[in-house]
C-alpha cells in the first residue's frame, strides 16, 4: 500500500507526526512538503523535534499570493502523482497546502483522506474556511475531531465516509507534556505565570493597518502586563512594510521574539497566565493545557472551547481584550470533547480496513 501525505505549514507538520508513526506500520508513506512555510522554525525544527523523517519531496513554493501559491503546488504535485501510483493521499487541516493536495488527488483519481475535517467557523471571509470546506467535499474519508464536526458534515450532505476519530492534538500534547525538556523559560528569563503569550498571524488581522494599530493601542493599555510575542514572518513583514514595527518595539512591556519550535512554544503556552491569539490550533491546545485563551476573532471553528468556558471571543475590540486580561476568570473544564488520545491508531485502522483489498 502506498500512501502520500501533503503538508506545508506548522499545523500540518504537528498533525503529521503521530499519523506517520501509525500508518508506516501498514504502508509505504511518502511525505511531500509544499514549501508554504520555509522559515527554519516553521519547518525543519518541527520535523526534528517531532521525529518525522525529512520530506521525500520539497516543492519549495515559498511566499506568493494565495492563488499563485496553490497553482504552483498543484502543478508540482501533479508531476509527482503522475509518476507514483499512490493508493491514498492524506491532507491535514485548512491551509493552502491542504487545498492544493485535495484538488490534485481528486484530479489524479487518487482516494483522499482529510484529517481534521468538519470544522466550520461559518465565516467565508476566512481563507481557511474555504480551504477546509472544499477539501471536505472532495474527500473519500473524513476524519472528524469532534461530534460537532460530524454534525457539520452531515448538514452539508458530504459524500465521503465520515468518522469521529477524536482530535490528533490530544495524543501530541500528552506526549509533549511528558517528554518536553524545553529551556525556553530560562533562555527568556521568565517565571511561570508572570507573562501573557500573544500570537497573531491571520490575514484579516495582519494585512490591515488599522487592525495592527488597534493591537498596538491595546498592548500599550496593558502596560502593567509582560507580553511575549513570537512573531510570525507574515506579521513581521507587514509591520515593517507599514513602519509599525518600531511602535511595538518601543513598548516596554512587549518582548518580540523569533518564531519557536513546537517544544519551546508548548512550554511557553503551558506556563503563561493567559494567551491572546487568532490561531485555531492554539485555541484547542490552550484548552488541552488548561490555559485561559482570549481569541481576537469574532468567530471560531473550535466552538466547544467557548461553550466549555476555556476560550473567550473578543475580536480586536480593545475594551473587550483589556477586560478579559484583567478580569476574566475562565472555567477549567475536564470535558474531553476532543477524544481519548488514540486518534492516530483509529485512523490507521480505518485506512487499513478500507484499502487492504486494493
Buried (B, 14 or more C-beta within 10 A) or exposed (E): BBBBBBBBBBBBBBBBBBBBBBBEEBBEBBBBBBBBBBBEBBBBBBBEBBEBEEBBBBBEBEBBEEEEBBBBBBEBBBEBBEEBEBBBBBBBBBBBBBBBBBBBBBEBEBBBBBBBBBBBBEBEEBBBBBBBBBBBBBBBBBBBBBEBBBEBBEEEEBEBEBBBBBBBBBBBBEBBEEEBEBEBBEEEEBEEEEBBBBBBBBBBBBEBBEBBEBBBEBBBBBEEBBBBBBBBBBBBBBBEEBEBBEBBEEBEBBBBBEBBBBBBBBBBBBBBBBBBBBBBBBBBBBBBBEBBBBBBBEBBBBBBBBEBBBBBBBBBBBEBBBBBBEEBEBEEBEEEBBBEBBBBBBBBBBBBEBBEEE
